[in-house]
Amino acid sequence: MVDSDGTQAPEPPKPFSDPLGGNTADGRSSPTPSGTAGSGHLGVARPVEVNREAVRQLLEAEQAEQAEAAASGEPAPVDTDDDEPTAEIPPQQPATVRASRPSALSPILRLRKQSGARSRPGPHVRKPSSGSTGLAVALVLLVIFILVAIQFVVSFVESVTGLFG
């Protein structure tokens, strides 16, 4: 969309247009494999076929190289085209865990250890209610809702009758 009053820049060209259709901005077509420029006939792109003979030759050469290395007693050649580092990582020694000395503990922890295995009483767990309390609250809220609804309807009726009466 282009702004005609000139307050905004024009829209940039489409970065990815149809590669077989040519440049769509200037209206011209570029030559294609099956047609000429501006002919209007566009060829259909086809995938590149695999050259099976070249693959077979490469495979035979690789197998011959491996067989030659095996016959001479040498290890098979290693592919060095990878990007991974080949340095060996030294084995790690497991860390030893030492028990802390009592003198290294903070004074509060030392006092807890010295006081023995006194445990604090757990919180008081309440039994679930029978549900009668919830039912009573629900009924009170229902009565309040009904009273508010009645007041709303009465107020609405009075205002409508006041307009037309």
Secondary structure, DSSP 8 states (H G I E B T S, - for coil): ---TTSSS------SS--TTT--SSSS----BTTB-TT-S-----------HHHHHHHHHHHHHHHHHHHHHT----------S-----------------GGGS-HHHHHHHHH-S-------------SHHHHHHHHHHHHHHHHHHHHHHHHHHHHHHHHH-
